Amino acid sequence: MTTPLSDRWKLRYRAPRVANCQIAKHAPTRGVIGSNQSGLFQLYAWDVPTGQTRQLTHKAGGQIAYTFSPDGNYLYFLQDEHGNELGHFARFPYASTLEAGPVEDLTPDLPKYSPAGNWLSRSGRVFGFTAGTQAGFDTYLIELGADGSIGAPRKIFHSQPLAFGPVLSYDGDLAVMQSTEKSGKPEFCLIALDAQTGERIAELWDGENTSIDALMFSPVPGEARFLARSNRSGTETLLIWNPRTGERTDLVFPGVQGSANALDWTDDGRILFRTFNQAVQQFYVFDEKSGMVTKLDHPSGTLFGSFFAPTGEIFAQLEDAAHPTRLVALDGQTGKYVRDVLSAGEVPVGHAWRSVSFPSSDGASVQGWLATPDGEGPFPTIVDMIGGPGGVQANSFNPGSQAWVDHGFAFLSVNYRGCSSFGKEHETKIFGNPGYWEVEDLVAARQWLVDQGIAHPEQVFLTGWSYGGYLTLMGVGARPELWAGGMAGIAIADWRVQWEDTAPMLRGYQEALLGGTPTENPEQYAKSSPITYAERVNAPVLIIQGRNDTRTPARPIEMYEQKLQALGKNIQVVWFETGHGGSFMDVELGVRHQERMLDFAHRALDAPGI
């Protein structure tokens, strides 16, 4: 019996899928996965040899983030309130559950903080984290005893500018931070610290308009070599730096194209790395001893969360636009698909995405992923934006995309300026002026869709979540004549009020992105804020927003709603009670939000003149 269209798209939301799979480094039979099989993403203990799982968390809003101890005995996580991302790091035993405990607070004497990174040394004896506070960024280390004891947090670093980290060496005697202190923009230098004294022992910076990302220390005890990546060549390339000696080796691989990122590093010197070129992945293994680089013959789609498995294989989470995430084993030498390790649920046949590109207003090429319904266009069309900035939309499972196509809409997800993997100029173009070039790219996307006969010119909608929600509101205000409607999720409407209400970690990022505080740069804050363009909005607007969200707080949206209502504009705001994860964590909430958007778009299409 065929599932009716009205129900078929919901099956994709409800299909079980896996996320954030890890195996304990020193206890390879013990693993942890995230899964939505209960209807919420929760954590599960995973018996690696048998594939059996056991639910570890039963949180009301779900739980997906954690750090797994190398001995497989503890899960470390941020203990917050209903997903607001403010709280304390804590841990609970792998052999128990979060609810059964015991749950141990690692920092009971500190005020609640907004994390800007955390790391557990490979030895399992040092836990480090950075707390975003009203005074800046403070980095702490905590000694963990072999007997299960927890030491008092020691502050080893403070920064007023945005800083992330720490990344710890095997024994936890060295810590590396990413800092914007050299640039004042979202471009980073590295600072290496003595973990006992907090003394700066080395810095690494490639100069103005460059950025270096901290990746990982060598997995060999006692080694100080550190793996990082720099964009000084115009795209991200890998390097190995020894902060004790100052030695640096740039890893140049002839014939390897795209933005590189390392994923795992073995004791015997093999580095698993991935490139992104025009939003398409390619995986490689670099052998330090032989100097050889092997291009892997892996499946198409998007692979992430990849690592060398204890079986000698490579484990990776695999998905594409029409197939939900599953954990697969790849041949450790060739990268060819071997087997499913943890399967995903079955879903109805979907529409594949294809990569397209088009010129923006300044001639720069912009890439996107397109899916179209069966039949001849033009179609009503959804122009979608990924969250960010700094992210990249790959060929990834997206049940919302399939829902739109099922209902006769074309769907284009745009890797606008500010997205990564297209080179430094593409990603950094928006620094100091967010909102402008991204909207230019959306306008170009619309024009291309119309010129190609894909989109009906009066039936193009904007949508996106988080930064994509922000761009939706910017688009309907800055270029109101082009859109049939805007559907924004967990959005930003006013950067000034956002700065006042957001978590301290995000406040630091916002200052780097916009070139200062609202007091220091008020004109840019106004120029980049959707609320500035409220009077120009013509199309109907739907906003879906969390009440307990510290990334995109409620007050700016309340003010935006009030202003549009006072101006007589067509705006609907739908509130949910959890944080930024919202419908990404909660299956049925995702279904309800997609239903609201489908209904909103169909009502807009039925309006006079559409």
Buried (B, 14 or more C-beta within 10 A) or exposed (E): EEEEEEEBBBBBBBBBBBBBBBBBBEBBEBBBBBBBBBBBBBBBBBEBEEEEBEBBBBBEBBBBBBBBBBBBBBBBBBBBEBBBBBBBBBBBBBEBBBEEEEBBBBBEEBEBBBBBBBBBBBBBBBBBBBBBBEEBBBBBBBBBEEEEEBBEBBEBBBBEBBBBBBBBBBBBBBBBBBBBBBBBBBBBBBBBBBBEEBEEBBBBBBEEBBBBBBBBBBBBEEBBBBBBBBBBEEBBBBBBBBBBEEEBEEBEBEEBEBBBBBBBBBEEBBBBBBBBBBBBBBBBBBBBEEEEBBBBEBBEBBBBBBBBBBBEBBBBBBBBBBBBBBBBBBBBEBBEBBEEBBBBBEBBEBBEBEEBEBEBEEEBEBBBBBBBBEEEBBBBBBBBBBBBBBBBBBBBBBBBBBBBBBBBBBBBBBBBBBBBBBBBEBBBBBBBBBBBBBBBBBBBBBBBBBEBEBBBBBBBBBBBBBBBBBBBBBBBBBBBEBBBBBBBBBBBBBBBBBBEBBBBBBBBBBBBBBBBBBEEBEEBBBBBBBBBBBEBBBBBBBBBBBBBBBBBBBEBBBBBBBBBEEEEBBBBBBEBEBBBBBBBBBBEBBBBBBBBBBEBBEBBBEEEEB
